[in-house]
């Protein structure tokens, strides 16, 4: 079973791959049989997903806090 960080990294990689596909051959937004297809909105959602993944992965990184006490 993969860890949470591995799953988030996979989601990020898939989102980035989809962004690359969409931006390589941009398509216009359109409406078909009452269903609206807005590629720009989909692209925003994918970018938001990548940002979310970055935040979660940054939280998984080890960190160190240095402090100094005074007497």
Helices and strands as residue ranges (DSSP letters): H 4-24, E 30-32, E 35-37, H 39-60
